[in-house]
Amino acid sequence: MRLALPARPLLLTLLAAFFPAVHAAPSATTPTPITLDQAMANPDWIGSPVEAAWWGWNGQIYYKQKRLASPLRDTVHISGANAKLNSGKQVEDSQLANLDGPQMVYNRAGTRAILLRNGDLFERDLKSGALTQITRGVFGVGDPQYSADGSAVQYRSGNDWFSWSRAERLSAPVALLRAVKDPDAKPDADSQRDLQLRLIVNLARQKEDRDTNRDRRQEERRADATRAPAPIYLGDKVTISGSALSPDGRWLLFVTQDKSADKGKVGKLARYVTETGYPEIDDERTRVGRNMPIAQNLKLADLRSGTVREIVFDSLPGIATDPLAALRVEQKLPALKGNRPVTVDAQRDGIAWTDDGSKVAVLVRAIDNKDRWISTVDLAKGELVPAHRISDVAWVNRRADEFGWLPDNATLWYLSEETGYAHLYTKTGAAPARALTHGNWEVSNVEWSRDGKNAYFVCNPQAPGTYEVCATTAKEGGEREVTSLKGVENFGLSPDNSKLLVRYSSSYVPPQLATVSVTGGKANLLTDTRSDAFKARNWIMPQLVQVPSTHGAAPIWAKLYRPAQLEAGKQYPIVMFAHGAGYLQNVTERYPVYFREQMFHNLLVEQGFIVLDVDYRASLGYGSAWRTAIYRQMGHPELEDFVDGANWLAATQQGDIKNVGIYGGSYGGFMSLMALMRAPEVFKSGAALRPVTDWTTYNHEYTANILNTPELDPQAYKTSSPIEYADKLTGNLLIAHGMIDDNVFYQDSVRLSQRLIELKKSKWEMASYPMERHGFVQPEAWYDEYRRIDELFQRTLK
């Protein structure tokens, strides 16, 4: 379907009645000119931002920072929450052995903490500061936790669980999972073996001796407390996906999957510029529908008895109902039998035990991603007890998967989009769930106080792109804003739970650090890592505007880059920017992921353009309806939003509707192609960078959420793939792609190029970058790509 451009006089009349909600007025200060070479240079000239930041055990602060002109990262120490701006000092190598790590696990009393550093496990005494090393060089240490009584530290190494006793200074295995056959198991029934044992006395005697020795070994192991527990043998037909030990050491909940499941045909990626001088070939990911997620099983081991039970999913509401049944009928595919296959991500906090080990909650997700359940487990019966279900005819949001238990060992908390926005809920036993937060805004990154009375989280109640830390209480609910920084990235509670360490940013300030009391008040700014050269510049401050939708959607938030004063009577050529990732938010008051593009937008304004950066439908931060509007029709609702944006610029910002360009990378490259091919009457020129041109070639986890699979829903793929619209191209197109892109394969652009050649299309070109992957790294490649974009817009839109 072609998007028709409404008659301009009526359109101008309609749109001129709606003026944007402006979050930042145009700056009266003349912007400092920026060159393309400077904008695309190594970002060290801006200054190294604060990367991971964390509290030390005694209220000290640490953060990671990249060295200038080097790939190395240093650890920087700040003396405390009230330190002066830029008072941090680099931690010397000799001090590294006594540092705390970013992820510390505190005991309930707040007197001790576990930390992982360089793969080794330590415990810190928070009264004396003494640091005790628990492991050294042990393979794959992870998931540390305190035992129910606090006397031991439990941890996983590979698929095995260990407990370190503080009193005995001894690590001992608690559970040993083995995906192999039990060497002592009785053989399968076999008539020939039975015949041999009946006829040959010596064979029968040898078997009896072996059985006697086996039984005796098992009796000795059970009676001897100094011995390790017997391994739990699962057979050789499964792999172990993850596990979680109850803090009381009684239970092990673990996930397995079929070892023989088809993982699909992998792709191949050629590298032509190599150190050896010869082309080299790498294996890469499989395509959507070619690597269906492998169904998983949940099992419960009683570590006292050694018994293992299968946890069935029959009790999950809707588990046996296929939401894609109609499509299967349409495509003449066999109907699903029994329950839908599911996954349990035990390696991504998919299992949560209470501190005392009496209860456990499990997050189960249907492989079709249209249902997500949180259930508890009746440990005595080995059965799931459903606690919460969220369903979506499109797909369920993985970003709202946070859940856990409060310190009372009875109250479950979780995030859910059941109102259309991610909010925080609690549930105790069979009682109905309580919503602690409400509104048309989102909750994420929840962190509870140690006593479980207060929850802190990232929130955006003021506007979709204005992020703060908010707080609520487990008792009353509601929400209050703790910070007033507008661009909060993330945060962490101090060891005494009195302060927040906040990473924040703004349009031209890369992530920095501040501390704020949990009761609110003025933030104490700790860092400003920008270079003097960058701070000295005057930039065009983007205005956060709301573009009216002519298609019944909510207002379309966008960033507007324009001169402080528009020249009377002048029409400005338009450039529109489409962010990547699809489910990403770029119209915020944070420092953008696309900071180079933001500088490029400054350059475009200098050159006489106006620029609109659009959070089209499918973008993050606007609720589930906004996210799922693209289900089975990628590139269609989003294009409506870009057309509305172009028309709004013409109606209210003196934009020249006859000269509209668009550009973006990845999903933004896909949108640039859809704009040029599906609305050529609006978009005159575009640059598609590393674009998806055919969704059948992309990965499963992302694509199948939105378009199902090519076998099940071929029409959705045809509707959503730019290559299907290549014959409609009439405008000016630049395609740019890294040749070793292992996300969106270079093949996507090559196939589209061949299609354009066969269609005898003109006014298009392709630039290839032999040493670049999906995200460009080298400044020379950045410069070359954006030189081409700039020249395209200068040549065709003016």
Salt bridges, closest charged atoms under 4 A:
ASP44 OD1 - LYS66 NZ 2.95
GLU51 OE2 - ARG73 NH2 3.06
ASP74 OD1 - ARG67 NE 2.88
ASP100 OD1 - ARG124 NH2 2.58
GLU123 OE1 - ARG112 NH1 3.79
GLU123 OE2 - ARG166 NH2 2.74
ASP125 OD2 - ARG112 NH1 3.84
ASP143 OD2 - ARG156 NE 2.83
ASP160 OD1 - ARG178 NH1 2.70
ASP184 OD1 - ARG217 NH2 3.47
ASP211 OD2 - LYS207 NZ 2.79
ASP211 OD1 - ARG214 NH1 3.38
ASP215 OD1 - ARG214 NH2 3.25
GLU219 OE1 - ARG216 NH1 3.46
GLU220 OE2 - ARG216 NE 3.31
ASP236 OD1 - LYS237 NZ 3.91
GLU280 OE1 - ARG271 NH2 2.63
ASP282 OD2 - ARG271 NE 2.85
ASP283 OD1 - LYS268 NZ 2.38
ASP302 OD2 - ARG250 NH2 2.89
GLU310 OE1 - LYS299 NZ 2.36
ASP322 OD2 - ARG328 NE 2.56
ASP355 OD2 - ARG108 NE 3.79
ASP368 OD2 - ARG340 NH1 2.91
ASP371 OD2 - ARG340 NH2 2.70
ASP371 OD1 - ARG389 NE 2.67
ASP401 OD2 - ARG348 NH1 3.69
ASP401 OD2 - ARG365 NH2 2.56
ASP401 OD1 - ARG372 NH1 3.32
GLU417 OE1 - ARG627 NH1 2.88
GLU418 OE1 - HIS388 ND1 3.71
ASP528 OD2 - ARG530 NH2 2.89
ASP528 OD2 - LYS535 NZ 3.92
GLU589 OE2 - HIS23 ND1 3.72
ASP615 OD1 - HIS579 NE2 3.37
GLU640 OE1 - ARG617 NH2 2.84
ASP641 OD1 - ARG617 NH2 3.03
ASP644 OD2 - HIS551 ND1 3.38
GLU681 OE1 - ARG2 NH1 3.98
ASP694 OD2 - ARG751 NH1 3.17
ASP713 OD2 - ARG632 NE 2.62
ASP727 OD2 - LYS728 NZ 3.07
ASP741 OD2 - HIS737 NE2 3.18
ASP741 OD2 - HIS774 ND1 2.71
ASP742 OD2 - ARG773 NH1 3.45
GLU765 OE1 - ARG788 NH1 3.99
GLU765 OE2 - ARG795 NH2 3.97
ASP784 OD1 - ARG787 NH2 2.90
ASP784 OD2 - ARG788 NE 2.77
GLU791 OE1 - ARG787 NH1 3.14
